Amino acid sequence: MKAEKEKRGNIKKTADKKVNPFKKLADDKRRITKAIDDGHDLSTIENIEFVRPL
Amino acid sequence: MFARYKVYRHKDGKSYFFRTRSGNTYFAYFTAFVLQDKYGSEINLLSFGFSCHLADKRKPQHYDQRIKNTIISIIEEYFTQEPRSALLFFCTNLDGKAHHRFYTFDRWFKESSFKLEKFDTPKKSAEKDFYGSLLVKPDNPEKQKIMDAFYFTIDFWKLS
């Protein structure tokens, strides 16, 4: 429970209320898909908050 | 236990990956997402996605059940570790095949023995090429709250 709370706490709020989060997600996924398709490392992508929970 | 591929943490620090017998590499990743509810509160959760890097784009691709099993196993592992959380899954429409991906994922989900509930985006969202689902464990005490926030956020941004 504590670990879960800490993980959630570490997830910064990325959604500015003025930005449609679904549109941003779609844009992010497009960029991720293109990077993977082109063989680029995901660490080269900026402004996407990746989380590795596992 | 269904046959599946071994999943590794990628050195990029951002994703997980596995290689198929045909040489393709699948990347799975989680990104932060925030839902809002009608009271103005925010609910932090994660969006899950995966994408494939084809070893040879000219080579015809064949169905490989281990890919499905591996992707489902990642989701299962997440919910085993985070039973009170939820996951968003959205389909991109880069190539006009979001609808196809959405129904493929739906079929995978139905074939899975892992007990999760899935709430889909409204049909009207599909008219805007917007396909997605919210996954949550049936016994999650926050289920209703998360589900309400999911549909509230969709309505708020006029996707329904």
Backbone of each chain as ProteinMPNN parsed JSONL, in Angstrom:
{"seq_chain_A": "MKAEKEKRGNIKKTADKKVNPFKKLADDKRRITKAIDDGHDLSTIENIEFVRPL", "coords_chain_A": {"N_chain_A": [[0.83, -1.199, 0.0], [1.9, 1.235, 0.907], [4.034, 1.467, -0.853], [2.653, 1.594, -3.229], [1.324, 4.014, -2.949], [3.503, 5.697, -2.913], [4.485, 5.332, -5.479], [2.387, 6.333, -6.972], [2.471, 8.895, -6.079], [4.78, 9.719, -7.196], [4.145, 10.074, -9.762], [3.952, 12.653, -11.743], [1.698, 15.382, -12.196], [0.658, 15.622, -15.331], [-1.219, 16.634, -16.901], [-2.216, 19.535, -18.036], [-4.939, 21.513, -17.424], [-5.826, 22.947, -19.57], [-5.1, 21.612, -21.746], [-6.12, 19.123, -23.908], [-6.176, 15.983, -22.649], [-6.519, 13.585, -23.953], [-6.025, 14.134, -26.57], [-3.364, 14.815, -26.355], [-2.358, 12.354, -25.531], [-2.874, 10.817, -27.797], [-1.211, 12.127, -29.609], [1.245, 11.692, -28.351], [1.421, 8.919, -28.555], [1.578, 8.625, -31.272], [4.096, 9.746, -31.731], [5.701, 8.009, -30.261], [5.231, 5.577, -31.571], [6.253, 6.188, -34.08], [8.947, 6.649, -33.439], [9.731, 4.102, -32.561], [9.217, 2.628, -34.85], [11.076, 3.762, -36.527], [13.338, 2.92, -35.31], [14.449, 4.339, -33.226], [15.596, 5.269, -29.957], [13.481, 5.323, -27.077], [14.127, 7.085, -25.132], [14.89, 9.332, -26.409], [12.73, 10.835, -26.872], [10.949, 13.705, -26.027], [9.032, 15.365, -23.427], [7.152, 13.44, -22.706], [5.801, 11.567, -20.178], [7.109, 8.838, -19.156], [6.558, 5.806, -17.359], [7.813, 3.221, -15.353], [6.392, 0.719, -14.003], [6.872, -1.932, -13.385]], "CA_chain_A": [[0.0, 0.0, 0.0], [2.779, 2.403, 0.984], [4.789, 1.537, -2.108], [1.724, 2.021, -4.271], [1.105, 5.453, -2.772], [4.726, 6.392, -3.312], [4.559, 5.303, -6.941], [1.405, 7.287, -7.49], [2.959, 10.22, -5.729], [5.872, 10.062, -8.105], [3.599, 10.395, -11.077], [3.637, 14.075, -11.74], [0.506, 15.737, -12.947], [1.094, 16.095, -16.645], [-2.327, 17.201, -17.657], [-2.646, 20.908, -17.832], [-6.38, 21.471, -17.71], [-6.122, 23.607, -20.84], [-4.692, 20.703, -22.814], [-6.932, 17.917, -23.98], [-5.249, 14.885, -22.362], [-6.684, 12.51, -24.929], [-5.311, 14.565, -27.776], [-1.934, 14.687, -26.058], [-2.036, 10.928, -25.532], [-2.832, 10.375, -29.202], [0.018, 12.687, -30.189], [2.375, 10.974, -27.744], [1.486, 7.559, -29.102], [2.076, 8.767, -32.639], [5.551, 9.982, -31.662], [6.323, 6.77, -29.783], [5.138, 4.591, -32.657], [7.199, 6.583, -35.142], [10.311, 6.424, -32.939], [9.969, 2.654, -32.561], [9.247, 2.215, -36.253], [12.34, 4.248, -37.106], [14.458, 2.322, -34.596], [15.036, 5.288, -32.277], [15.427, 4.993, -28.534], [12.387, 6.124, -26.509], [14.694, 8.144, -24.28], [15.113, 10.524, -27.233], [11.457, 11.565, -26.987], [10.77, 14.666, -24.933], [7.682, 15.768, -22.994], [6.252, 12.322, -22.418], [6.178, 11.034, -18.869], [7.099, 7.375, -19.109], [6.619, 5.223, -16.016], [8.07, 1.771, -15.409], [5.885, 0.211, -12.726], [7.169, -3.355, -13.173]], "C_chain_A": [[0.869, 1.257, 0.0], [3.541, 2.601, -0.327], [3.899, 2.054, -3.236], [1.492, 3.536, -4.188], [2.319, 6.248, -3.224], [4.838, 6.452, -4.827], [3.607, 6.34, -7.531], [1.862, 8.713, -7.237], [4.051, 10.682, -6.66], [5.382, 10.428, -9.499], [3.171, 11.863, -11.067], [2.377, 14.329, -12.544], [0.915, 16.351, -14.272], [-0.022, 16.838, -17.356], [-2.627, 18.624, -17.22], [-4.115, 20.915, -18.238], [-6.739, 22.126, -19.047], [-5.751, 22.713, -22.014], [-5.565, 19.461, -22.765], [-6.014, 16.705, -23.768], [-5.353, 13.736, -23.359], [-5.959, 12.859, -26.236], [-3.805, 14.421, -27.555], [-1.516, 13.22, -26.098], [-1.93, 10.398, -26.963], [-1.557, 10.873, -29.879], [1.256, 11.953, -29.661], [2.543, 9.597, -28.38], [1.982, 7.581, -30.552], [3.602, 8.916, -32.641], [6.281, 8.711, -31.227], [6.364, 5.726, -30.902], [6.145, 4.902, -33.763], [8.64, 6.317, -34.701], [10.661, 4.938, -32.997], [10.099, 2.143, -34.002], [10.579, 2.587, -36.905], [13.567, 3.684, -36.398], [15.152, 3.266, -33.626], [14.7, 4.897, -30.837], [14.316, 5.879, -27.96], [12.913, 7.237, -25.601], [14.968, 9.422, -25.079], [13.841, 11.375, -27.35], [11.274, 12.467, -25.774], [9.286, 14.895, -24.642], [6.67, 14.626, -22.947], [6.72, 11.711, -21.108], [6.014, 9.511, -18.845], [7.212, 6.913, -17.659], [6.917, 3.737, -16.186], [7.646, 1.149, -14.082], [6.289, -1.224, -12.421], [8.671, -3.59, -13.031]], "O_chain_A": [[0.644, 2.198, -0.76], [3.677, 3.713, -0.837], [4.329, 2.841, -4.08], [1.467, 4.237, -5.2], [2.2, 7.315, -3.827], [5.23, 7.471, -5.395], [3.949, 7.1, -8.437], [1.668, 9.609, -8.059], [4.23, 11.878, -6.889], [6.11, 11.012, -10.301], [2.166, 12.24, -10.463], [2.042, 13.576, -13.458], [1.449, 17.459, -14.324], [0.22, 17.584, -18.306], [-3.216, 18.864, -16.167], [-4.479, 20.378, -19.284], [-7.818, 21.89, -19.591], [-6.063, 23.035, -23.161], [-5.726, 18.833, -21.718], [-5.163, 16.425, -24.612], [-4.388, 13.005, -23.579], [-5.372, 12.004, -26.898], [-3.071, 13.972, -28.435], [-0.458, 12.881, -26.628], [-1.023, 9.635, -27.294], [-0.909, 10.139, -30.625], [2.18, 11.636, -30.411], [3.652, 9.171, -28.699], [2.701, 6.686, -30.995], [4.301, 8.297, -33.444], [7.342, 8.381, -31.756], [7.387, 5.084, -31.142], [6.796, 4.01, -34.305], [9.454, 5.824, -35.482], [11.751, 4.564, -33.429], [10.975, 1.337, -34.317], [11.13, 1.84, -37.714], [14.698, 3.927, -36.818], [16.299, 3.036, -33.242], [13.67, 4.284, -30.555], [14.218, 7.053, -28.314], [12.212, 8.215, -25.341], [15.246, 10.471, -24.499], [13.877, 12.493, -27.863], [11.428, 12.031, -24.634], [8.418, 14.655, -25.482], [5.471, 14.84, -23.129], [7.895, 11.379, -20.951], [4.94, 8.981, -18.558], [7.876, 7.549, -16.841], [6.347, 3.075, -17.054], [8.443, 1.062, -13.148], [6.071, -1.694, -11.304], [9.104, -4.728, -12.848]]}, "seq_chain_B": "MFARYKVYRHKDGKSYFFRTRSGNTYFAYFTAFVLQDKYGSEINLLSFGFSCHLADKRKPQHYDQRIKNTIISIIEEYFTQEPRSALLFFCTNLDGKAHHRFYTFDRWFKESSFKLEKFDTPKKSAEKDFYGSLLVKPDNPEKQKIMDAFYFTIDFWKLS", "coords_chain_B": {"N_chain_B": [[-0.05, -22.75, -18.462], [0.229, -20.289, -20.94], [2.186, -20.166, -23.912], [4.747, -17.781, -24.14], [6.76, -14.852, -24.8], [9.946, -13.941, -23.4], [10.151, -11.102, -21.383], [11.939, -8.066, -21.31], [13.502, -5.382, -19.495], [14.049, -2.38, -21.071], [17.113, -0.755, -21.993], [16.756, 1.913, -22.363], [15.428, 2.925, -20.252], [12.781, 3.478, -20.244], [10.964, 1.673, -21.253], [9.67, -1.693, -21.947], [10.625, -4.744, -23.539], [10.314, -7.318, -26.054], [11.445, -9.986, -28.13], [10.324, -11.492, -31.093], [9.907, -14.749, -32.641], [10.131, -14.317, -35.291], [11.85, -12.296, -35.465], [11.02, -9.706, -35.039], [10.701, -6.806, -32.924], [8.959, -6.056, -30.065], [7.797, -3.287, -28.278], [6.746, -2.32, -25.105], [4.998, 0.009, -23.102], [4.378, 2.364, -20.454], [2.591, 5.303, -19.763], [2.094, 8.387, -17.988], [-1.139, 9.518, -17.003], [-3.904, 11.696, -16.521], [-7.041, 11.726, -15.115], [-10.057, 13.571, -14.676], [-12.532, 14.453, -12.26], [-16.052, 15.138, -11.62], [-15.997, 16.774, -9.48], [-13.794, 18.256, -9.651], [-11.482, 17.107, -8.892], [-8.389, 15.302, -9.409], [-7.39, 12.251, -10.887], [-4.761, 10.176, -10.876], [-3.406, 7.958, -13.189], [-2.245, 5.261, -15.294], [-1.415, 4.984, -18.745], [-1.365, 2.386, -21.07], [0.639, 1.018, -23.632], [1.737, -0.439, -26.754], [4.092, -1.221, -29.323], [5.418, -2.187, -32.495], [8.616, -2.947, -33.809], [9.499, -3.703, -36.897], [11.535, -6.255, -38.18], [12.034, -6.681, -40.821], [10.471, -4.879, -43.097], [9.449, -5.616, -45.52], [8.864, -8.195, -45.388], [6.305, -10.655, -45.161], [3.911, -10.714, -42.508], [3.116, -13.043, -39.962], [0.531, -14.601, -38.031], [1.042, -14.758, -34.562], [0.574, -16.243, -31.696], [1.905, -16.006, -29.332], [2.623, -13.401, -29.052], [0.291, -12.015, -28.349], [-0.18, -13.354, -25.906], [2.027, -12.525, -24.448], [1.768, -9.731, -24.28], [-0.642, -9.572, -22.855], [0.215, -10.789, -20.519], [1.912, -8.868, -19.455], [0.123, -6.867, -18.774], [-1.4, -8.259, -16.913], [0.545, -8.693, -14.947], [0.965, -6.108, -14.142], [-1.497, -5.49, -12.897], [-1.456, -7.357, -10.886], [0.514, -6.371, -9.286], [-0.455, -3.824, -8.814], [-3.235, -3.727, -7.701], [-5.243, -1.93, -7.065], [-5.264, -0.031, -8.921], [-5.743, 1.38, -12.23], [-5.869, 0.993, -15.781], [-5.345, 2.705, -18.837], [-6.108, 2.151, -22.212], [-5.425, 3.097, -25.37], [-6.051, 3.399, -28.859], [-4.037, 4.203, -31.557], [-4.462, 6.092, -34.568], [-2.81, 6.175, -36.741], [-2.471, 4.877, -39.16], [-5.013, 4.565, -40.007], [-6.122, 2.316, -38.897], [-7.138, 2.09, -36.36], [-9.623, 1.249, -35.442], [-9.556, -1.454, -36.107], [-7.454, -2.313, -34.455], [-8.55, -1.818, -31.98], [-10.666, -3.657, -31.805], [-9.233, -5.994, -32.007], [-7.749, -5.932, -29.652], [-9.887, -6.047, -27.899], [-10.813, -8.618, -28.389], [-8.626, -10.121, -27.535], [-8.683, -9.476, -24.876], [-11.111, -10.614, -24.071], [-10.495, -13.258, -24.443], [-8.667, -13.723, -22.517], [-7.822, -15.198, -19.379], [-7.561, -13.812, -17.153], [-9.094, -11.891, -14.695], [-10.552, -9.012, -15.423], [-12.245, -5.881, -15.66], [-13.579, -4.127, -18.397], [-14.044, -0.962, -19.725], [-15.361, 0.705, -22.352], [-14.698, 3.424, -24.643], [-17.303, 5.71, -25.602], [-19.627, 5.015, -28.342], [-19.937, 7.214, -29.971], [-17.49, 8.423, -29.788], [-15.94, 6.928, -31.429], [-16.657, 7.831, -33.896], [-15.097, 9.965, -34.112], [-12.689, 8.917, -34.576], [-11.62, 7.851, -32.296], [-10.666, 5.57, -30.15], [-10.775, 3.592, -27.298], [-10.1, 2.123, -24.034], [-10.841, 1.517, -20.589], [-9.263, -0.258, -18.099], [-9.85, -2.236, -15.272], [-9.684, -3.837, -12.078], [-12.266, -6.04, -11.012], [-12.844, -6.069, -8.288], [-11.838, -3.756, -7.307], [-11.958, -1.224, -4.993], [-12.122, 1.397, -5.739], [-13.266, 1.45, -8.154], [-15.781, 2.457, -9.237], [-15.485, 5.198, -8.879], [-13.23, 5.738, -10.473], [-14.169, 4.917, -12.962], [-16.33, 6.681, -13.334], [-14.889, 9.068, -13.493], [-13.44, 8.592, -15.797], [-15.425, 8.588, -17.849], [-16.439, 11.113, -17.377], [-14.267, 12.755, -18.01], [-14.0, 12.213, -20.711], [-16.443, 13.244, -21.65], [-16.106, 15.877, -20.883], [-14.138, 16.773, -22.593], [-15.476, 16.652, -24.886], [-15.635, 14.302, -26.433], [-17.547, 12.526, -26.778]], "CA_chain_B": [[0.568, -21.465, -18.824], [0.35, -20.113, -22.379], [3.543, -19.819, -24.362], [4.957, -16.353, -24.345], [8.161, -14.448, -24.904], [10.538, -13.327, -22.212], [10.106, -9.637, -21.457], [13.11, -7.412, -20.7], [13.474, -3.931, -19.309], [14.95, -1.796, -22.071], [18.157, 0.122, -21.448], [16.334, 3.316, -22.49], [14.847, 3.34, -18.979], [11.4, 3.915, -20.472], [10.058, 0.663, -21.806], [9.957, -3.135, -21.872], [10.611, -5.245, -24.913], [10.537, -8.748, -26.303], [11.695, -10.289, -29.546], [9.552, -12.639, -31.55], [10.708, -15.726, -33.39], [10.364, -13.809, -36.649], [12.872, -11.251, -35.39], [10.452, -8.394, -34.731], [10.831, -6.398, -31.525], [7.798, -5.345, -29.516], [8.061, -2.414, -27.142], [5.565, -2.018, -24.291], [5.325, 1.171, -22.272], [3.325, 3.001, -19.657], [2.777, 6.751, -19.608], [1.199, 8.977, -16.992], [-2.373, 10.127, -17.518], [-4.711, 12.249, -15.429], [-8.476, 11.89, -15.318], [-10.65, 14.538, -13.754], [-13.911, 14.099, -11.948], [-16.988, 16.267, -11.638], [-15.723, 17.638, -8.327], [-12.567, 18.999, -9.923], [-10.32, 16.353, -8.428], [-7.652, 14.589, -10.44], [-7.046, 10.861, -10.595], [-3.575, 9.768, -11.636], [-3.31, 6.558, -13.569], [-1.299, 5.044, -16.381], [-1.871, 4.499, -20.034], [-0.495, 1.316, -21.552], [0.696, 0.913, -25.087], [2.828, -1.244, -27.303], [4.316, -0.991, -30.746], [6.364, -3.173, -33.04], [9.652, -2.582, -34.781], [9.639, -4.845, -37.801], [12.914, -6.541, -38.595], [12.054, -6.509, -42.273], [9.144, -4.378, -43.463], [8.982, -6.25, -46.769], [8.533, -9.591, -45.092], [4.922, -10.806, -44.7], [3.801, -11.022, -41.081], [2.217, -14.152, -39.675], [-0.062, -14.571, -36.689], [1.866, -15.384, -33.537], [-0.219, -16.141, -30.465], [2.766, -15.66, -28.188], [2.644, -11.929, -28.91], [-0.887, -11.709, -27.525], [0.032, -13.874, -24.543], [3.048, -11.718, -23.77], [1.179, -8.417, -23.963], [-1.617, -9.789, -21.77], [0.946, -11.101, -19.285], [2.428, -7.599, -18.908], [-1.025, -6.204, -18.138], [-1.711, -9.049, -15.707], [1.586, -8.419, -13.95], [0.709, -4.769, -13.603], [-2.628, -5.528, -11.96], [-1.053, -8.156, -9.722], [1.293, -5.466, -8.426], [-1.213, -2.605, -8.521], [-4.629, -4.147, -7.832], [-6.188, -0.831, -6.857], [-5.062, 0.962, -9.958], [-6.478, 1.164, -13.475], [-5.034, 1.253, -16.963], [-6.012, 3.164, -20.048], [-5.533, 1.635, -23.455], [-5.975, 3.813, -26.517], [-5.52, 2.963, -30.146], [-3.694, 5.296, -32.46], [-5.038, 5.933, -35.901], [-1.775, 6.615, -37.682], [-2.637, 4.24, -40.463], [-6.439, 4.333, -40.251], [-6.502, 0.982, -38.435], [-7.437, 2.132, -34.922], [-10.803, 0.416, -35.249], [-9.103, -2.842, -36.173], [-6.666, -2.581, -33.238], [-9.465, -1.783, -30.845], [-11.387, -4.93, -31.741], [-8.251, -7.051, -31.736], [-7.499, -5.879, -28.209], [-11.123, -6.506, -27.258], [-10.836, -10.076, -28.5], [-7.566, -10.611, -26.638], [-9.168, -9.271, -23.519], [-12.158, -11.616, -23.815], [-9.877, -14.589, -24.423], [-7.79, -13.82, -21.353], [-8.451, -15.79, -18.199], [-7.372, -12.875, -16.047], [-10.366, -11.195, -14.481], [-10.54, -7.551, -15.432], [-13.406, -5.272, -16.303], [-13.167, -3.185, -19.437], [-15.053, 0.037, -20.062], [-14.942, 1.273, -23.632], [-15.128, 4.775, -24.997], [-18.632, 5.655, -26.24], [-19.642, 4.819, -29.798], [-19.758, 8.512, -30.647], [-16.052, 8.714, -29.83], [-15.393, 6.224, -32.596], [-16.889, 8.669, -35.079], [-13.98, 10.923, -34.148], [-11.472, 8.083, -34.646], [-11.111, 7.799, -30.943], [-10.999, 4.248, -29.606], [-9.995, 3.309, -26.102], [-10.74, 1.374, -22.95], [-10.331, 1.611, -19.23], [-9.195, -1.588, -17.492], [-9.824, -2.152, -13.816], [-10.052, -5.1, -11.448], [-13.664, -5.977, -10.554], [-12.953, -5.842, -6.838], [-11.177, -2.496, -6.94], [-12.926, -0.385, -4.282], [-12.183, 2.714, -6.384], [-13.721, 1.216, -9.532], [-16.842, 3.375, -9.65], [-14.91, 6.548, -8.925], [-12.353, 5.82, -11.645], [-15.015, 4.799, -14.152], [-17.047, 7.959, -13.476], [-13.921, 10.084, -13.938], [-13.109, 8.248, -17.189], [-16.474, 9.09, -18.742], [-16.548, 12.552, -17.192], [-13.178, 13.39, -18.76], [-14.349, 12.081, -22.138], [-17.511, 14.218, -21.914], [-15.554, 17.222, -20.702], [-13.385, 17.141, -23.8], [-16.412, 16.528, -26.015], [-15.285, 13.163, -27.288], [-18.7, 11.598, -26.839]], "C_chain_B": [[0.725, -21.385, -20.347], [1.78, -19.723, -22.738], [3.651, -18.323, -24.592], [6.45, -16.065, -24.407], [8.65, -13.858, -23.587], [10.589, -11.812, -22.414], [11.289, -9.049, -20.689], [12.817, -5.932, -20.476], [14.491, -3.339, -20.272], [15.934, -0.837, -21.414], [17.782, 1.602, -21.553], [15.711, 3.843, -21.193], [13.383, 3.702, -19.081], [10.439, 2.766, -20.77], [10.494, -0.767, -21.492], [9.966, -3.638, -23.313], [10.735, -6.766, -24.936], [10.711, -8.954, -27.805], [10.929, -11.545, -29.939], [10.434, -13.572, -32.368], [10.968, -15.267, -34.818], [11.35, -12.652, -36.66], [12.349, -9.855, -35.122], [10.617, -8.082, -33.244], [9.597, -5.603, -31.112], [8.225, -4.547, -28.301], [6.738, -2.16, -26.419], [5.945, -0.881, -23.343], [4.097, 1.671, -21.518], [3.628, 4.502, -19.619], [1.74, 7.285, -18.628], [-0.008, 9.615, -17.666], [-3.18, 10.611, -16.319], [-6.166, 12.371, -15.864], [-8.951, 12.972, -14.362], [-12.069, 14.102, -13.444], [-14.78, 15.35, -11.852], [-16.783, 17.213, -10.462], [-14.432, 18.439, -8.517], [-11.313, 18.301, -9.425], [-9.659, 15.624, -9.596], [-7.333, 13.178, -9.974], [-5.878, 10.473, -11.493], [-3.641, 8.279, -11.953], [-2.357, 6.439, -14.755], [-2.007, 4.602, -17.652], [-0.858, 3.452, -20.497], [-0.501, 1.292, -23.077], [1.803, -0.024, -25.522], [2.917, -1.0, -28.809], [5.424, -1.922, -31.223], [7.378, -2.529, -33.983], [9.892, -3.816, -35.646], [11.091, -5.019, -38.226], [13.071, -6.324, -40.094], [10.644, -6.129, -42.723], [8.58, -5.042, -44.725], [8.486, -7.679, -46.534], [7.073, -9.709, -44.622], [4.875, -11.246, -43.238], [2.783, -12.131, -40.851], [1.712, -14.067, -38.239], [0.817, -15.353, -35.715], [1.166, -15.189, -32.19], [0.615, -15.731, -29.253], [2.856, -14.145, -27.982], [1.473, -11.512, -28.019], [-0.654, -12.142, -26.085], [1.019, -13.015, -23.754], [2.494, -10.35, -23.374], [0.195, -8.552, -22.794], [-0.892, -10.06, -20.45], [1.53, -9.839, -18.642], [1.295, -6.868, -18.164], [-1.405, -6.935, -16.845], [-0.719, -8.759, -14.583], [1.362, -7.051, -13.312], [-0.417, -4.819, -12.557], [-2.36, -6.42, -10.745], [-0.305, -7.264, -8.728], [0.488, -4.253, -7.97], [-2.719, -2.89, -8.609], [-5.647, -3.017, -7.684], [-6.035, 0.263, -7.907], [-5.959, 0.658, -11.162], [-5.529, 1.476, -14.616], [-5.896, 1.762, -18.103], [-5.322, 2.524, -21.24], [-6.206, 2.35, -24.617], [-5.29, 3.382, -27.796], [-5.221, 4.166, -31.024], [-4.286, 5.024, -33.834], [-4.088, 6.449, -36.973], [-2.044, 6.121, -39.091], [-4.103, 3.945, -40.785], [-6.921, 2.989, -39.756], [-6.809, 0.934, -36.932], [-8.614, 1.211, -34.591], [-10.424, -1.06, -35.207], [-8.34, -3.22, -34.89], [-7.571, -2.687, -32.016], [-10.191, -3.133, -30.699], [-10.457, -6.122, -31.535], [-7.973, -7.106, -30.237], [-8.711, -6.374, -27.438], [-11.195, -8.033, -27.276], [-9.792, -10.699, -27.575], [-8.068, -10.583, -25.205], [-10.198, -10.349, -23.149], [-11.579, -13.024, -23.709], [-9.004, -14.803, -23.184], [-8.535, -14.411, -20.161], [-8.335, -14.867, -16.987], [-8.625, -12.014, -15.906], [-10.176, -9.684, -14.357], [-11.848, -7.068, -16.034], [-12.898, -4.23, -17.283], [-14.327, -2.244, -19.747], [-14.562, 0.768, -21.304], [-15.401, 2.713, -23.804], [-16.48, 4.669, -25.721], [-18.54, 5.518, -27.762], [-19.417, 6.123, -30.549], [-18.289, 8.907, -30.737], [-15.418, 8.088, -31.06], [-15.588, 7.039, -33.865], [-15.789, 9.716, -35.223], [-12.642, 10.183, -34.163], [-10.813, 7.939, -33.29], [-11.586, 6.494, -30.301], [-10.148, 3.982, -28.37], [-10.805, 2.569, -25.053], [-10.068, 1.696, -21.627], [-10.374, 0.199, -18.648], [-9.078, -1.433, -15.982], [-10.208, -3.519, -13.242], [-11.477, -4.987, -10.892], [-13.801, -5.644, -9.075], [-12.224, -4.585, -6.379], [-12.197, -1.588, -6.245], [-13.079, 1.012, -4.903], [-12.79, 2.63, -7.789], [-14.736, 2.256, -10.016], [-16.311, 4.797, -9.832], [-14.041, 6.745, -10.181], [-13.173, 5.804, -12.935], [-15.784, 6.104, -14.401], [-16.118, 9.045, -14.018], [-13.542, 9.853, -15.399], [-14.155, 8.843, -18.138], [-16.674, 10.599, -18.59], [-15.495, 13.275, -18.032], [-13.455, 13.326, -20.265], [-15.424, 13.115, -22.5], [-16.97, 15.646, -21.867], [-14.844, 17.7, -21.963], [-14.175, 16.861, -25.07], [-16.005, 15.432, -27.011], [-16.419, 12.155, -27.369], [-19.9, 12.328, -27.417]], "O_chain_B": [[1.281, -22.29, -20.969], [2.478, -19.051, -21.978], [2.761, -17.693, -25.163], [7.283, -16.92, -24.107], [7.872, -13.351, -22.78], [11.008, -11.315, -23.46], [11.6, -9.471, -19.575], [12.002, -5.323, -21.169], [15.653, -3.745, -20.289], [15.625, -0.195, -20.41], [18.407, 2.448, -20.915], [15.492, 5.045, -21.046], [12.795, 4.183, -18.112], [9.233, 2.89, -20.557], [11.528, -1.009, -20.87], [9.377, -3.018, -24.198], [11.192, -7.396, -23.983], [10.192, -8.195, -28.624], [10.897, -12.53, -29.201], [11.558, -13.228, -32.735], [11.888, -15.747, -35.48], [11.656, -12.092, -37.712], [13.132, -8.914, -34.99], [10.667, -8.988, -32.412], [9.245, -4.604, -31.739], [8.916, -5.049, -27.415], [5.733, -1.826, -27.047], [7.07, -0.821, -22.847], [2.953, 1.427, -21.902], [4.779, 4.91, -19.461], [0.661, 6.716, -18.462], [0.094, 10.178, -18.756], [-3.142, 10.012, -15.244], [-6.48, 13.034, -16.853], [-8.303, 13.246, -13.352], [-12.728, 13.461, -14.264], [-14.294, 16.473, -11.987], [-17.325, 18.318, -10.443], [-14.035, 19.206, -7.64], [-10.211, 18.841, -9.524], [-10.283, 15.365, -10.626], [-7.042, 12.951, -8.8], [-6.002, 10.449, -12.718], [-3.901, 7.454, -11.077], [-1.737, 7.422, -15.162], [-3.046, 3.942, -17.623], [0.35, 3.62, -20.331], [-1.53, 1.519, -23.714], [2.697, -0.356, -24.743], [1.942, -0.624, -29.46], [6.256, -2.378, -30.438], [7.044, -1.694, -34.823], [10.416, -4.83, -35.185], [11.775, -4.06, -38.582], [14.103, -5.846, -40.567], [9.738, -6.963, -42.726], [7.371, -5.023, -44.956], [7.794, -8.271, -47.362], [6.648, -8.935, -43.765], [5.696, -12.048, -42.792], [1.719, -12.15, -41.47], [2.383, -13.532, -37.357], [1.271, -16.458, -36.01], [1.174, -14.095, -31.627], [0.097, -15.184, -28.28], [3.131, -13.672, -26.879], [1.642, -10.756, -27.062], [-0.905, -11.378, -25.154], [0.86, -12.808, -22.551], [2.729, -9.874, -22.263], [0.205, -7.744, -21.866], [-1.334, -9.614, -19.392], [1.629, -9.757, -17.418], [1.493, -6.329, -17.075], [-1.691, -6.31, -15.824], [-1.1, -8.6, -13.424], [1.546, -6.867, -12.109], [-0.292, -4.254, -11.47], [-2.979, -6.245, -9.695], [-0.464, -7.38, -7.513], [0.713, -3.719, -6.884], [-3.401, -2.359, -9.486], [-6.786, -3.143, -8.134], [-6.611, 1.344, -7.785], [-6.823, -0.217, -11.103], [-4.511, 2.143, -14.431], [-7.023, 1.311, -18.306], [-4.099, 2.378, -21.263], [-7.414, 2.223, -24.82], [-4.105, 3.046, -27.809], [-6.067, 5.041, -31.204], [-4.568, 3.884, -34.202], [-4.493, 7.063, -37.96], [-1.869, 6.843, -40.073], [-4.407, 3.185, -41.704], [-8.005, 2.545, -40.135], [-6.749, -0.128, -36.312], [-8.597, 0.493, -33.592], [-10.917, -1.815, -34.37], [-8.548, -4.291, -34.319], [-7.376, -3.533, -31.143], [-10.305, -3.671, -29.598], [-10.851, -7.135, -30.958], [-7.961, -8.178, -29.631], [-8.564, -7.054, -26.422], [-11.591, -8.657, -26.291], [-10.064, -11.699, -26.911], [-7.9, -11.532, -24.439], [-10.157, -10.917, -22.058], [-12.099, -13.872, -22.983], [-8.65, -15.934, -22.851], [-9.722, -14.154, -19.963], [-8.933, -15.112, -15.939], [-9.142, -11.481, -16.887], [-9.71, -9.167, -13.341], [-12.478, -7.771, -16.824], [-11.911, -3.541, -17.026], [-15.448, -2.683, -20.0], [-13.488, 1.37, -21.306], [-16.37, 3.153, -23.184], [-16.765, 3.664, -26.372], [-17.529, 5.855, -28.378], [-18.797, 6.147, -31.612], [-17.889, 9.633, -31.647], [-14.489, 8.638, -31.653], [-14.788, 6.954, -34.797], [-15.576, 10.276, -36.299], [-11.602, 10.743, -33.813], [-9.588, 7.911, -33.177], [-12.759, 6.345, -29.957], [-8.927, 4.135, -28.408], [-12.021, 2.412, -25.168], [-8.902, 2.087, -21.564], [-11.411, -0.463, -18.7], [-8.311, -0.61, -15.483], [-10.97, -4.264, -13.858], [-11.848, -3.942, -10.357], [-14.771, -5.008, -8.664], [-12.022, -4.385, -5.181], [-13.202, -1.22, -6.854], [-14.047, 1.719, -4.623], [-12.822, 3.62, -8.52], [-14.564, 2.858, -11.076], [-16.64, 5.492, -10.794], [-14.114, 7.775, -10.851], [-12.914, 6.565, -13.867], [-15.876, 6.571, -15.537], [-16.5, 9.835, -14.882], [-13.347, 10.807, -16.151], [-13.81, 9.518, -19.109], [-17.032, 11.283, -19.549], [-15.789, 14.278, -18.683], [-13.176, 14.275, -20.996], [-15.327, 13.78, -23.53], [-17.321, 16.496, -22.686], [-14.935, 18.866, -22.347], [-13.629, 16.836, -26.173], [-16.029, 15.612, -28.229], [-16.276, 11.077, -27.947], [-20.972, 11.74, -27.557]]}, "name": "protein", "num_of_chains": 2, "seq": "MKAEKEKRGNIKKTADKKVNPFKKLADDKRRITKAIDDGHDLSTIENIEFVRPLMFARYKVYRHKDGKSYFFRTRSGNTYFAYFTAFVLQDKYGSEINLLSFGFSCHLADKRKPQHYDQRIKNTIISIIEEYFTQEPRSALLFFCTNLDGKAHHRFYTFDRWFKESSFKLEKFDTPKKSAEKDFYGSLLVKPDNPEKQKIMDAFYFTIDFWKLS"}
